[in-house]
Amino acid sequence: MKQARQYEQAIAPDETEVHYRTLPRVTGGKGARNHHGNLDTVARELADRNALGFGVFFTINAGGTKAREITHPRAFYLDFDKPCTRAELGLKLARCPFPPTMIVESSPGKWHVYWIVDGCPVEVFTHYLKAFAAFMGSDHLAATLHQVLRVPGFYHTKGEPFQSRLAECYPELGYPWPDFRAMLATVGIAPPPPPPPPRKAAQLTPPTSESERYTLAAVASAVKAIAAAPEGERNHTLNREAIGPLGLVKDGHGSKDAVFQAFTTAALACGLDEGEIMATLNSAYRAATARGVPEADSVPTDYSVAFGAPQGFAKYVITQTSEQMAAQMLADIFVLGLLAINGQFTVFYGGPNMGKTLLTIWLLIERIKSGDVTARDVFYINADDTYKGMVEKKALAEQYGFNMLAPGHSGFKAPMMRDVMQGMTANGTARGCIVIIDTVKKFTDLMDKKEGSRFTGVAREFVAAGGTIVGLAHVNKHKAGDGSSIHAGTSDMVDDSDCVYILELVEDNGMERVVKFRNVKDRGDVAQAATYAYKAKTDTASLTWRDLFDSVHEVSLEQAHEAERRALVADRLAENSEVIQVIRECIPAGRAIHKTELIQLAMDLSGFTKKRVTKVLADHTGGSHKDGHFWTVSVGDNNSHCYSALLIPPGEFFDE
């Protein structure tokens, strides 16, 4: 681990949040994982993963693991992937006037070479790195902003295992960006060209038919979506939005050149370059299916609408008075606890067996019982249940008067849901209707942005017409860096909904499970958190779903904090158990030991770092058994700190 620590300190000295990755030995294999923290916190899990055959890699630049997350480059790096001796590598490196900071032999005769550079703007980094790689003759595929490279001290497990080694390391050799840029200039590497000037709005021929006007309306709507697309999604949005209008063009309803020109102008304004725009539009045109034009009551009169010009807006001005609109506006009434408001699209994300359905139905029935929700207006769509589970929930629906649907019953099928919602939106019956979708994945592909956007588009129209939607969805099987759950699928569901909660497990003691709704997006005065408890099913095999339902109760803020405290103590004990045992062995019975001596003894006995031992010592110092304390500290002469064992009732945290 010594080489890995030298490596980490050379690239990211004293940083506590760096990004490691463990990758399977086979490209495209399963099990890749991110590890956030420094070696003081992730060394053990990296070593365990390496022992299982996973390679250990480091994200060189700072900010995250994806290109869009990188905030500042730390180093220039080259991957010499054609085997050569160290002497042969030296001849290649002689082309660069600046000596490298570090050289790693990643596998026999293959080398990673680093120059620590401070201050290179992220916007120009990739241009200079690719040019530098081409000049030095290294692998151009490794010249990416979010590149990961192997960490020395861990084993390369492809073929015969090889321990990657730190061949040379001179951390004092770092270069300010102006100096390094000047060096690159001396070897003929020029700055990136300036961006092209903004393109003027195209002068397009006005449409000559109603069908061309309809195509224009489709283009105008698509351009609006492209302009609103977040960075990193613009190319995908351009492709998605262009397919529909280009399908109209294929059926003879408009000019391909004119539509291409409108999309190109919009995409250039968003920052895409012309080459990728044309490639995307050509791909969209190939994918588009010819489609006809439906009846349209109102369409733009010229192509200026596609460029956001004001002339065509007059006919779309809202004619209702504010008083008329206010009369149609729904009052903010909660339909599920303090979590979901009528007239909104709310999504609950949670893991399997976390209680999403249980709590949603319990919260709904509580509102029905209070009179805030009219049961006949509720349509609970149960699409993710066993037949037995469906019968149990149907009994509740009958008892409290709300409606339940399920695919395969009474002629209802999953693909019908969008059509029904669109029909209710069109005929005005969406208003006041509450739809609970359990689960959303049965009605759309959350991993497909195009499908997800279609679904959320229908949902947004439904709530705009006065309806209410609550969708249940799953979390990602991988956790965020802080250990919290994250939503599964693309971001469209989160982006397009009004309110989003993630259901987290707080505590499960085998008798009762405590879970917490954590808000990640809100509109309106919804709760930022709400905690509930119900019987744990592990308590007894005979526990029915109705038993679980009857056991649900809200947890007070004080009780929630206490449950979170207990869970935090349990997690900390699990994480630190090995170090705790070592420190306890080092504290002599019946007397105190000086802090310096104790830390050194623990390090010698276990091999843990001083930082790790010191942190665990501090985490578990105190006089409270329930807070996970194992020793007390007293201050002696010259401010010396001495530690004594805290007597703990047998079996409270560890078997004695």
C-alpha positions in Angstrom: 0.0 0.0 0.0 3.0 2.3 0.4 3.4 2.8 -3.4 -0.3 3.6 -3.7 -0.1 6.2 -1.0 3.0 7.8 -2.6 1.0 7.9 -5.9 -2.1 9.4 -4.3 -0.1 12.1 -2.5 1.8 13.0 -5.6 -1.4 13.6 -7.7 -3.8 14.8 -5.0 -1.8 15.8 -1.9 -3.9 15.9 1.3 -7.2 15.6 -0.5 -9.9 13.6 1.3 -12.3 13.1 -1.6 -10.7 11.5 -4.6 -12.2 8.9 -6.9 -11.0 5.3 -7.4 -12.6 2.7 -9.6 -12.4 -1.1 -9.5 -13.0 -2.7 -12.9 -13.4 -6.3 -14.0 -10.4 -8.0 -15.6 -12.4 -8.4 -18.8 -13.5 -5.3 -20.7 -17.2 -4.9 -20.5 -17.5 -7.4 -17.6 -19.8 -6.9 -14.7 -19.1 -5.5 -11.3 -17.4 -2.1 -11.9 -17.6 0.1 -8.8 -16.7 3.6 -7.8 -15.0 4.2 -4.5 -15.1 7.8 -3.2 -12.6 8.9 -0.5 -8.9 8.6 0.0 -6.8 5.6 0.9 -7.4 6.2 4.6 -11.0 5.3 4.0 -11.1 3.0 1.0 -7.8 1.1 1.1 -9.3 -2.0 2.6 -12.2 -2.3 0.1 -9.8 -1.7 -2.8 -7.5 -4.4 -1.5 -10.5 -6.8 -1.1 -11.7 -6.1 -4.6 -8.2 -6.5 -6.1 -8.0 -9.9 -4.4 -11.2 -10.8 -6.2 -9.6 -10.0 -9.5 -10.7 -6.5 -10.1 -8.2 -3.9 -11.3 -7.7 -0.8 -9.2 -7.8 2.6 -11.1 -7.6 6.2 -10.2 -9.5 9.1 -11.8 -6.6 11.5 -12.5 -8.5 14.8 -12.7 -10.6 16.2 -9.9 -14.4 16.5 -9.5 -15.9 13.2 -10.3 -15.8 10.1 -12.6 -17.6 11.5 -15.7 -16.3 14.1 -18.1 -19.0 16.6 -17.3 -18.1 16.3 -13.6 -14.4 17.2 -13.9 -13.8 20.6 -12.4 -10.0 21.0 -12.8 -7.2 18.9 -14.3 -4.5 17.7 -12.0 -1.9 16.3 -14.5 -1.0 15.5 -18.0 -0.7 11.8 -18.5 0.4 9.5 -21.3 -0.2 5.8 -21.7 2.7 4.0 -23.5 0.9 0.7 -24.2 3.4 -0.9 -26.6 5.9 -2.9 -24.5 9.4 -1.4 -24.2 12.2 -1.3 -21.7 12.8 1.6 -19.3 15.7 2.7 -21.4 13.6 2.7 -24.6 10.9 4.7 -22.7 13.6 7.2 -21.8 14.4 7.8 -25.4 10.7 8.6 -26.1 10.5 10.9 -23.1 13.5 12.8 -24.3 11.3 14.5 -26.8 9.7 16.5 -24.0 11.8 19.3 -22.5 10.2 18.9 -19.0 11.0 15.8 -17.0 7.9 13.8 -15.7 6.7 13.9 -12.2 6.0 10.2 -12.0 6.4 7.0 -14.0 4.3 3.8 -13.3 4.9 0.4 -14.9 1.3 -0.8 -15.2 2.1 -4.2 -16.6 5.4 -5.7 -17.9 7.0 -3.1 -20.2 3.9 -0.8 -20.4 4.2 2.6 -18.8 2.0 5.5 -17.5 3.9 8.8 -17.4 2.6 11.9 -15.5 3.4 15.6 -15.4 1.7 17.3 -12.5 0.3 20.6 -13.9 -1.5 23.3 -11.9 -4.1 25.6 -13.4 -4.9 24.2 -16.9 -8.4 25.3 -17.8 -10.8 22.4 -18.2 -12.1 23.8 -21.5 -8.7 23.4 -23.3 -7.3 20.4 -21.4 -8.5 17.7 -23.8 -7.2 19.6 -26.9 -3.7 19.9 -25.4 -3.6 16.4 -24.0 -4.6 14.8 -27.3 -2.0 16.9 -29.1 0.7 16.0 -26.5 -0.1 12.3 -26.8 0.2 12.5 -30.6 3.5 14.3 -30.4 4.9 11.8 -27.8 3.6 8.7 -29.6 1.4 7.4 -26.8 -2.1 5.9 -26.9 -4.5 8.5 -28.1 -7.5 6.6 -26.6 -6.2 7.3 -23.1 -6.2 11.1 -23.7 -9.6 11.8 -22.2 -10.7 14.3 -19.5 -12.0 11.7 -17.1 -9.3 9.1 -17.8 -8.6 6.4 -15.1 -5.2 4.7 -14.9 -3.9 1.8 -12.8 -2.7 2.4 -9.3 0.7 1.1 -8.4 0.9 -1.3 -5.5 -2.1 -3.2 -6.7 -2.2 -6.2 -9.0 -2.9 -6.1 -12.8 -5.0 -9.3 -13.0 -5.3 -9.7 -16.8 -3.4 -12.9 -17.6 -0.5 -13.5 -15.3 -0.9 -11.3 -12.2 1.6 -8.4 -12.1 1.9 -5.9 -9.3 1.9 -2.4 -11.0 4.9 -0.5 -9.6 5.9 3.1 -9.0 9.1 3.2 -11.0 9.9 6.9 -10.3 8.2 9.6 -8.3 9.4 13.2 -7.9 6.4 15.0 -6.3 8.4 18.3 -6.2 8.4 18.3 -10.0 5.1 20.2 -10.6 4.6 22.8 -13.4 2.4 25.9 -13.5 0.1 25.9 -16.5 1.7 29.0 -18.2 5.1 27.3 -18.1 3.8 23.9 -19.4 1.7 25.6 -22.1 4.9 27.5 -23.2 6.7 24.2 -23.3 4.0 22.7 -25.5 4.3 25.6 -27.8 8.0 25.0 -28.2 7.3 21.5 -29.6 4.7 22.8 -32.0 1.4 22.2 -30.1 -0.8 25.2 -30.8 -3.8 26.4 -28.8 -7.3 25.3 -29.9 -8.9 27.4 -32.6 -11.4 30.1 -31.5 -15.1 29.1 -31.7 -16.9 30.0 -34.9 -18.9 33.2 -34.8 -22.6 32.8 -34.1 -24.6 32.0 -37.2 -27.2 34.5 -38.3 -30.8 33.4 -38.4 -31.6 31.7 -41.7 -33.8 33.4 -44.2 -36.3 30.7 -45.1 -39.1 30.5 -47.6 -42.5 30.7 -45.9 -44.5 27.4 -46.1 -47.1 27.2 -48.9 -49.5 24.6 -47.5 -51.2 23.7 -44.2 -49.1 20.5 -44.0 -45.9 22.6 -44.2 -47.2 24.9 -41.5 -47.9 21.8 -39.3 -44.3 20.7 -39.9 -43.1 24.2 -38.9 -45.1 23.9 -35.6 -43.4 20.6 -34.9 -40.0 22.2 -35.6 -40.7 25.2 -33.4 -41.7 22.9 -30.5 -38.5 20.8 -31.0 -36.3 23.9 -31.1 -37.7 25.0 -27.7 -36.8 21.6 -26.3 -33.3 21.7 -27.7 -32.7 25.2 -26.2 -33.8 23.9 -22.8 -31.6 20.8 -22.8 -28.9 20.7 -20.1 -25.3 20.4 -21.1 -24.3 16.9 -21.8 -27.8 16.1 -23.1 -28.0 18.4 -26.1 -26.9 16.0 -28.8 -29.3 13.4 -27.6 -32.1 15.9 -27.4 -31.4 17.1 -30.9 -31.6 13.6 -32.2 -34.8 12.8 -30.3 -36.6 16.0 -31.2 -35.6 16.0 -34.9 -37.0 12.5 -35.6 -40.7 13.6 -35.5 -40.4 16.7 -37.8 -38.1 14.8 -40.2 -40.7 12.0 -40.4 -43.2 14.7 -41.7 -40.6 15.8 -44.2 -40.2 12.2 -45.5 -43.9 12.2 -46.1 -43.7 15.3 -48.2 -44.8 17.9 -45.6 -41.9 20.4 -45.8 -38.4 21.0 -47.0 -35.6 18.9 -45.7 -33.1 21.7 -46.2 -35.3 24.2 -44.4 -35.8 21.9 -41.4 -32.1 21.0 -41.3 -31.3 24.7 -41.3 -33.6 25.5 -38.5 -32.3 22.7 -36.3 -28.7 23.6 -37.1 -29.2 27.2 -36.1 -30.8 26.2 -32.8 -28.1 23.6 -32.1 -25.2 26.0 -32.9 -26.7 28.5 -30.4 -26.6 25.8 -27.7 -22.9 25.3 -28.3 -22.8 22.1 -30.5 -20.3 22.2 -33.3 -21.5 21.9 -36.9 -19.8 18.6 -37.6 -21.6 16.8 -34.8 -24.9 18.6 -35.6 -24.9 17.3 -39.2 -24.0 13.8 -38.1 -26.8 13.8 -35.5 -29.4 15.2 -38.0 -28.4 12.7 -40.7 -28.8 9.9 -38.1 -32.2 11.2 -37.1 -33.3 11.5 -40.8 -32.3 7.8 -41.4 -34.2 6.8 -38.2 -37.3 8.8 -39.0 -40.5 7.1 -40.2 -42.7 8.9 -42.7 -45.9 10.1 -41.0 -48.9 12.1 -42.1 -50.3 15.4 -40.7 -53.3 15.3 -38.4 -55.9 18.1 -38.4 -54.5 21.3 -36.9 -56.5 24.3 -35.8 -53.7 26.7 -35.3 -50.2 26.6 -36.8 -47.5 29.3 -37.3 -47.4 31.3 -40.4 -43.7 31.5 -41.2 -40.4 29.9 -40.2 -39.4 32.8 -38.0 -41.2 30.9 -35.1 -38.5 28.3 -35.3 -35.9 31.0 -34.4 -37.9 32.4 -31.5 -38.9 35.6 -33.4 -41.9 37.3 -31.8 -44.1 37.8 -34.9 -45.9 34.5 -34.6 -46.7 34.8 -30.9 -49.7 37.0 -31.0 -52.2 34.2 -31.8 -51.0 32.2 -28.8 -51.6 34.9 -26.2 -53.8 33.5 -23.3 -57.3 34.9 -23.6 -58.8 33.8 -20.3 -58.7 36.4 -17.5 -56.7 35.7 -14.4 -60.0 35.4 -12.5 -61.2 32.7 -14.8 -58.0 30.8 -14.5 -58.0 31.2 -10.7 -61.5 29.7 -10.6 -60.1 26.5 -12.3 -57.0 26.4 -10.1 -56.8 23.5 -7.6 -56.3 24.4 -3.9 -53.1 22.9 -2.4 -54.5 19.8 -0.7 -52.2 16.9 0.4 -53.2 13.6 -1.0 -50.4 11.5 0.7 -49.3 12.7 4.2 -47.4 15.9 3.7 -45.5 14.5 0.7 -47.8 14.7 -2.3 -50.0 17.6 -3.3 -53.0 17.4 -5.7 -52.3 18.8 -9.2 -48.7 17.6 -9.1 -46.6 14.7 -10.4 -44.8 13.1 -7.5 -42.4 10.2 -7.6 -41.3 8.0 -4.7 -38.1 6.1 -5.3 -37.2 3.2 -3.0 -35.4 -0.2 -2.9 -37.1 -3.6 -3.0 -39.0 -4.5 0.2 -38.5 -1.0 1.5 -42.2 -0.4 1.9 -43.1 1.9 -1.0 -46.4 0.3 -1.7 -47.3 -0.3 1.9 -46.6 3.3 3.0 -48.2 4.8 -0.2 -51.5 3.0 0.4 -51.4 3.7 4.2 -50.9 7.4 3.5 -53.7 7.4 1.0 -56.1 5.8 3.3 -55.3 8.2 6.1 -56.2 11.1 3.8 -59.4 9.3 2.7 -60.3 8.8 6.4 -59.7 12.5 7.1 -61.9 13.6 4.2 -59.2 15.4 2.3 -59.4 12.9 -0.5 -62.5 11.5 -2.2 -62.0 7.8 -2.6 -63.8 7.4 -5.9 -61.4 9.9 -7.5 -58.4 7.6 -6.8 -57.2 5.0 -9.3 -54.5 2.8 -7.9 -52.8 0.9 -10.8 -51.3 -2.2 -9.3 -48.9 -3.6 -11.9 -46.1 -5.1 -9.8 -47.7 -7.6 -7.4 -48.4 -11.2 -6.9 -52.0 -12.5 -7.2 -52.2 -12.9 -3.4 -50.8 -9.4 -2.9 -53.4 -8.0 -5.3 -56.2 -9.7 -3.4 -55.0 -8.2 -0.1 -54.8 -4.7 -1.6 -58.2 -5.1 -3.4 -59.8 -5.8 0.0 -58.5 -2.5 1.3 -59.7 -0.7 -1.9 -63.2 -2.1 -1.3 -63.1 -1.2 2.4 -62.2 2.4 1.8 -63.8 2.9 -1.6 -60.9 3.7 -4.0 -60.5 2.1 -7.4 -57.9 -0.5 -8.3 -56.7 -1.5 -11.7 -54.3 -4.2 -12.8 -53.0 -5.3 -16.2 -54.7 -8.5 -17.3 -57.9 -7.7 -15.4 -61.2 -6.3 -16.8 -59.5 -5.8 -20.2 -56.9 -3.3 -19.0 -53.4 -3.6 -20.5 -50.3 -1.6 -19.6 -49.9 0.1 -23.0 -53.4 1.6 -22.6 -52.5 3.8 -19.7 -51.0 6.6 -21.8 -54.0 6.6 -24.1 -56.4 6.8 -21.2 -54.5 9.7 -19.6 -54.3 11.6 -22.9 -58.1 11.0 -23.5 -58.9 12.3 -20.0 -56.6 15.3 -20.6 -58.4 16.1 -23.9 -62.0 15.7 -22.6 -61.5 17.5 -19.3 -62.0 14.5 -17.0 -58.4 14.5 -15.7 -59.3 17.3 -13.3 -59.6 16.0 -9.7 -58.4 12.5 -10.7 -55.6 10.9 -8.6 -53.6 8.2 -10.3 -51.1 6.1 -8.4 -48.8 4.1 -10.6 -47.2 1.1 -9.0 -44.6 0.8 -10.5 -43.7 3.2 -13.2 -41.2 0.8 -14.9 -44.2 -1.4 -16.0 -45.4 1.5 -18.2 -42.2 3.0 -19.6 -38.5 2.1 -19.9 -36.8 4.3 -17.3 -33.4 3.5 -18.9 -34.4 4.9 -22.3 -34.5 8.7 -22.5 -36.8 8.7 -25.5 -39.4 6.5 -23.9 -39.0 8.2 -20.5 -39.6 11.6 -22.1 -42.7 10.4 -23.9 -44.1 9.1 -20.6 -43.3 12.3 -18.6 -44.7 14.4 -21.4 -48.1 12.6 -21.1 -47.9 12.9 -17.3 -47.2 16.7 -17.4 -50.2 17.3 -19.7 -52.4 15.3 -17.3 -51.4 17.3 -14.2 -51.6 20.5 -16.2 -55.2 19.6 -16.8 -55.9 19.3 -13.1 -55.0 15.6 -12.5 -52.6 14.2 -9.9 -50.0 11.5 -10.4 -48.0 9.6 -7.8 -45.4 7.2 -9.3 -43.5 4.5 -7.5 -40.0 3.6 -8.8 -36.9 1.8 -7.9 -33.5 3.1 -6.8 -30.2 2.3 -8.4 -28.5 -0.8 -6.9 -25.4 1.3 -6.4 -25.2 4.0 -3.7 -23.9 7.5 -4.0 -20.6 8.4 -2.5 -22.1 9.4 0.8 -23.9 6.0 1.0 -27.4 7.5 0.2 -29.7 5.9 -2.4 -30.0 7.4 -5.9 -32.8 7.0 -8.4 -32.6 4.3 -11.1 -32.8 5.1 -14.8 -32.2 8.4 -16.6 -32.8 11.8 -15.1 -36.0 12.5 -17.1 -38.4 11.3 -14.4 -36.7 13.5 -11.8 -36.4 16.5 -14.1 -40.0 16.4 -15.3 -41.8 15.6 -12.1 -42.9 18.2 -9.5 -41.8 16.5 -6.4 -39.4 13.6 -5.7 -38.6 11.6 -2.6 -36.2 8.8 -2.0 -37.1 6.2 0.7 -34.1 5.3 2.9 -33.8 2.6 5.5 -33.0 4.2 8.9 -33.0 1.1 11.1 -34.1 -2.5 11.1 -33.7 -4.2 14.5 -35.5 -7.4 13.4 -38.7 -6.4 15.2 -39.4 -3.0 13.6 -38.2 -1.3 10.5 -37.9 2.5 10.4 -37.8 4.2 7.0 -37.5 7.9 5.9 -38.8 9.8 2.9 -36.0 12.2 1.9 -37.0 15.0 -0.4 -34.7 15.7 -3.4 -37.0 18.0 -5.4 -40.1 20.0 -4.3 -42.7 22.4 -5.5 -45.1 23.7 -2.8 -45.0 23.4 0.9 -44.2 19.7 1.1 -42.3 18.0 4.0 -38.5 17.8 3.5 -38.5 14.5 5.4 -41.0 12.1 7.0 -40.3 9.0 9.0 -42.5 5.9 9.4 -42.1 2.6 11.1 -43.8 -0.8 10.6 -43.2 -4.4 11.8 -40.2 -6.1 10.3 -41.2 -9.1 8.3 -38.2 -11.0 9.6 -40.0 -11.0 13.0 -42.2 -13.9 12.1 -42.8 -16.0 8.9 -46.6 -15.8 9.6 -46.8 -12.0 9.4 -49.2 -11.0 6.6 -49.2 -7.9 4.4 -52.3 -6.7 6.3 -50.4 -7.2 9.6 -47.7 -4.9 8.2 -50.3 -2.4 7.1 -51.9 -2.3 10.5 -48.6 -1.8 12.2 -47.6 1.4 10.2 -47.2 4.5 12.3 -45.6 7.9 11.9 -42.4 8.4 13.9 -41.9 11.7 15.7 -38.9 13.9 14.9 -37.3 13.0 18.2 -37.8 9.3 17.6 -36.5 9.6 14.1 -33.4 11.3 15.3 -32.9 8.6 17.9 -33.3 5.9 15.3 -30.8 7.6 13.0 -28.4 7.9 16.0 -28.6 4.2 16.7 -28.1 3.4 13.0 -25.1 5.7 12.8 -23.5 4.1 15.9 -24.2 0.6 14.4 -22.6 1.6 11.1 -19.6 3.1 12.8 -19.1 0.0 14.9 -19.3 -2.2 11.9 -16.8 0.0 10.0 -14.3 0.3 12.8 -14.7 -3.1 14.5 -11.2 -4.4 13.6 -9.4 -1.2 14.8 -11.6 -1.1 17.9 -10.6 -4.6 18.9 -6.9 -3.8 18.4 -7.1 -0.6 20.5 -8.9 -2.5 23.3 -6.2 -5.1 23.3 -3.6 -2.4 23.7 -5.2 -0.7 26.7 -3.9 -2.4 29.8 -6.5 -3.6 32.3 -6.9 -1.4 35.4 -4.6 1.4 34.3 -4.3 4.2 31.8 -2.0 4.4 28.8 -0.5 7.6 27.1 -2.1 8.5 23.7 1.2 8.4 21.8 2.1 5.0 23.2 -1.4 3.6 22.5 -1.5 4.7 18.9 2.0 3.3 18.2 1.1 0.0 19.8 -2.0 -0.3 17.7 -0.2 0.6 14.5 2.5 -2.0 15.3 0.0 -4.7 16.1 -2.3 -4.1 13.1 -0.6 -2.3 10.3 -3.3 0.4 10.2 -2.2 3.9 9.5 -1.7 6.5 12.2 -4.5 8.6 10.8 -6.9 5.6 10.8 -6.1 4.6 14.4 -6.3 8.2 15.6 -9.7 8.7 14.0 -11.1 5.5 15.5 -9.7 6.4 18.9 -11.5 9.8 18.8 -14.8 8.3 17.4 -15.1 5.9 20.3 -13.9 8.0 23.2 -16.6 8.9 25.9 -18.6 7.6 28.7 -21.8 6.4 26.9 -22.1 2.7 26.0 -25.1 3.4 23.8 -23.1 5.9 21.7 -20.4 3.2 20.9 -17.8 4.4 23.4 -15.1 1.9 24.6 -12.6 4.1 26.5 -12.4 7.3 28.4 -9.7 9.9 28.3 -8.1 12.0 31.1 -5.8 15.0 30.8 -2.6 14.7 32.9 0.6 16.7 33.4 1.8 18.8 30.4 -1.6 18.3 28.8 -0.9 14.6 28.2 -3.9 12.5 27.2 -4.2 9.1 28.8 -6.8 6.4 27.9 -8.5 3.9 30.1 -10.9 1.1 29.2 -14.7 1.8 29.7 -16.4 -1.1 31.4 -19.1 -2.4 29.0 -22.0 -4.8 29.9 -21.2 -8.2 28.4 -22.5 -8.7 24.9 -23.7 -5.1 24.4 -21.6 -4.4 21.4 -19.1 -7.3 21.3 -19.1 -10.7 23.0 -16.8 -10.5 26.0 
